[in-house]
Amino acid sequence: MVFDKDTIEEIKRMYGLPCYVFDESAFCLNYNHLLSAMRSRYPKYEIAYSYKTNYAPAICSIVKKMGGYAEVVSDMEHDIAEKIGYQCKHIIYNGPFKGHKLKTHLLNDGIVNIDNLEEVDRIIAIAEQYKKELKLGIRVNIQVGQSFVSRFGIDIDSSDICEAVNRINKCIYTKLVGLHCHIGRSRGLDAWKSRTIQILKLADQYIKDIPEYLDLGSGMFGDIAPDMLEQFSTNIPSYEDYAEVTALIVNDHYKSVPKEKKPVLFTEPGTTLDNRYIDLIAQIHSIKTIKNKDLAILNCSVHNLGDVSGSVKLPIKVIENSVIRSDYQQIDLVGYTCLERDVPYQDFSGKLGKDDYVVFGNVGGYSNVDKPPFILPQCAMIGVCDRKTYLIKRKETTDDILDTYIL
Ligand SMILES: Cc1ncc(COP(=O)(O)O)c(C=O)c1O
């Protein structure tokens, strides 16, 4: 978003700084762009929003209103989805550490992707106890050209996959109806094509009828701010490019299957959807020089900015608010914590002064959900829609932090 000084001062007065600002309209446009790129090639495509990346209920509710599913990996995330009104049949429960909610989720026709053989047995025991037919998916562990071996899912290159399928088929109450995969750090088109082709082959091999769903996880580049593009050595694919190597191939594979029997195709975008649409407005608290290195101390820390701030340089805008400003060459913008590594932005060159505002872009994913109560509580998050602001999360207080301790 573009902020001027007056808008920032109004936000500061109403909510305090730092403050996250969610751009609702741009998020919705991006959501619809992904949806239409995929649906125009395979109409039975659905988005399942990845809660772990940002489970702010306001954002999850917007996804729900737009018809998206919830993708959760813990009982806590499942609770959030239920609290905002999801029924289990629209919640995908993934991950290696499913809690006790798995049982009610299954008994209420929730979607589950199994991570390991012990989970197969756990689910079969539930099915037998309640004598209820449970439809299941398996997360398959595949290689799509990545340089590491993922620790998630069931290995398709060992006997485990046959063992899992056999155990599910042997139980009269359980039925394998879907497959899931997600491979981190593999955002290129080749990797997506590979996961599509492999999951189709595995579905043909292991699922008796036409599958009810195929879930390709996520890990797209998403919509990237122009000032970040230069940091990537590869061309950034568009949603249409991704749809060509996923939705179109799935469409072709099931072209002779009647519409009502075609599988639902899911992806599970998180950062893909939310990264670009949250900014953090921070402020320079003080400026000093140590052994010729200039340092500007911010009122935020790397913990506010999310995982991605460690691997890429976030786009920033400095908004003048200081009467005395100087020209700096390679000044580090450092965080408020006592960690030496807390440097939200290295080597900024330009005019800067104490009290100037710094807006960090691209902090939608793994930011507010990943902020520990370390040194200071979390700041507020607001949304902006039609130029009006609304509160998404109030600023935390010391009492919020102390609430779970015994005083
Ligand atoms: C299983 C699963 N689905 C979806 C996502 C979200 O992917 P992205 O944030 O790249 O859209 C993740 C992220 O790690 C994941 O582990």
The ligand as a Gaussian input file, in Angstrom:
#p B3LYP/6-31G(d) Opt

LIG

0 1
 C        1.202000     -28.472000       3.832000
 C        1.352000     -27.033000       3.472000
 N        0.411000     -26.448000       2.709000
 C        0.499000     -25.141000       2.361000
 C        1.578000     -24.346000       2.757000
 C        1.604000     -22.901000       2.360000
 O        2.351000     -22.674000       1.224000
 P        2.680000     -21.205000       0.689000
 O        2.855000     -20.354000       1.902000
 O        3.927000     -21.367000      -0.097000
 O        1.533000     -20.739000      -0.150000
 C        2.590000     -24.916000       3.526000
 C        3.750000     -24.127000       3.936000
 O        4.740000     -24.583000       4.437000
 C        2.478000     -26.288000       3.908000
 O        3.409000     -26.888000       4.671000

